[in-house]
Amino acid sequence: MTQTSLTLGYVPGATPAKWARNWTQRHPDAPLNLRAVAAAAAADAVRTGEVDVAVLRLPADMSGLAVIPLYEEATVAVVPTDHLLSATDEITATDLDGEPVLVPLDDVVAWAAAPGASVEYWPETTEAAIELVAAGMGALIVPQSLARLYHRKDLTYRPIADAPPCPVVLTVPEGPQSPLVEEFVGVVRGRKPGSSRGQAEPAPKRTAREKTLAKQAARAAAGKVARQPAKRGRR
């Protein structure tokens, strides 16, 4: 059966609006259905076919999936607006030493040596952890988009200069893809309308040495032609 629509899953904080607009402009007859998925369930949603493609954060179990890197998010610390760390525009990991740090069960920051003092409770979700930060129970380390998503007037966030970034990727099932999935991957990668993977790729840029050798060869060929005697016309 020919696929006539596409379902894009996306985790909290991801913003697929730009790709959705481009898709709608190019393929008005093939609807793009957007579906929010929990971070822990996003990869499985692609594997089971619940969604055709998904935007999610690494690390995640990528078995059976192909990964297209998209961008990296800054890692930030969420604290109350009256917290000492809010006095600067940027902090470092050492600034969090001894600070209680909440780690939700759906944590998506891959930082094995993350700073801060451990706490005795693990909130189920990042959203629940935000509530505990507001209650003064500790700080929270998250990708910047999640800090923005769960913004509150009594909370703020500060980038952690030496923290690892949070990579965001597009995932599709491994193996041959449907034409619509291939086309969506092209939209995400910025492929121009009308182009396709089957078309010839642009020639790679030549190095400075290759350009010099090409010029030398052109000059040598021109000199060879100039030295050749002119052909006489027929009588």
Secondary structure, DSSP 8 states (H G I E B T S, - for coil): -----EEEEE-TT---HHHHHHHHHH-TTS-EEEEE--GGGHHHHHHHTSSSEEEEESSS--TTEEEEEEEEE-EEEEEETTSGGGGSS-B-GGGGTT-BEE--TT-----TT--SB--S---SSHHHHHHHHHTTS-EEEEEHHHHHHT--TTEEEEEBTTS--EEEEEEEESS---HHHHHHHHHHTT--TT--TTS--------HHHHHHHHHHHHHHHHHHHHS-------
